[in-house]
């Protein structure tokens, strides 16, 4: 396993953020770093693991667990004053210039701490690493925070990076898949040769497990340590309940009910034949003007991803997106599965990903593509032409179809036959089969979706 254990913290997995943090600390004159991302995705564990390995002293302040720590930044945020207050309140804190890293956890709960990053950078004696779960979420403040003085965002004095739940590649690391196996998969994809049957079956098994478990580190730990799907589901449901609690705690009073309604409608939205998000599914008679801000809140919190319909299958995709037409997928496939009916997990582990009219297939591909930082797009016309996903791949506009069985989808055939109209020369099909090619369509097993990183 690519894991290590730090006393006092949960199991720490090898994560892609590790390389980002190494690059950050290696930059001369680097700014304080802010790792933002959905709650429970492993930000604190990764940051604390990095800090304890790179610095002689670490001063950890969790503003969610200890709201009273906010007093360290009042009445002023000069570095010397902050250090004086911390050392007086926490005598065990060892603070030594050029040897100490401050970790500000859940920094959105202490806006003045974020404002202080400018002065820590200008001071230059200490490193600062931060985590934030709801940064940029409109109206995230609690009632108590609304009564506090306004704090400025230190524009130009912080280095913000995004962190996601564990992706499929990180899941493979956690399950002991070695570099030679990744090299082999890459070689098979480049040469378009089938994967060895034994390895193919193993990767299929790991993919089915990933669909059920997802990428929340605590959930992954539970599955690896126990192999008990029931315990996995319990942890997932608790995380989902914590998200709902955040909606109550941080959203503006007028938005609370609407935000929860939008969130709870996602399984029903995806269970439809055409999965375009409909406010009428949120509540009968619901309108965009009533719920648009609520959906934006959930997206800004990192809980869901939008996938926009595009006007035409041409680059740049973002310039062709239709702002009012989109699908909504859960950011983590495992959390979606936990919101579906009981028994779904058993079906998936048996190899059945066909449930909910293809929603599981589609959300899995959205998970694979979204966690690599790709924006999501699809193509739909009333004439009946629909492509599950469209992305830029090897410099070209490339449809990505996710189908359970072999054989080109009718829409994909139409698009590829009419290159003058659709300007599409290549396509990829992801499904429950091995590598192959049919003309301009490259077929790949679903578990290889994480390798489609080339822009």
Buried (B, 14 or more C-beta within 10 A) or exposed (E): EBBEEEEEEBBBBBBBBBEBBEEBBEEEEEBBBBBBBBBBBBBBBBBBBBBBEBBEBBBBBBBBEEBEBBEBBEEEBEBEBBBEBBBEEBEEBEBEEEEBBBBBBBBBBBBBBBBBBBBBBEBEBBBBBBBBBBBEBEBBBEEEBEEBEEBEBBEEBBBBBEBBBBBBBBBBBBBEBEEEBBEBBEEBBEEEEEBEEEBBEBBBBBBBBBBBBBBBBBBBBBBBEEEEBEBBBEBBEBBBEEBBEBBEBBBBEEBBBBBBBBBEBBBEBBBBEEBBBBBEBBBEEBEEEBBBBBBBBBBBBBBBBBBBBBEEBBBEBEEBBEEEBBBBBBBBBBBBBBBBEEEBBEBBBEEBBBBBBBBBBBBBBBBBBBBBEBBBBBBBEEEEBBBBBBBBBEEEBBBBBBBBEEEBBEBBBBBBEEEEEBBBEBBBBBBBBBBBEEEEBBBBBBBBBBBBEEE
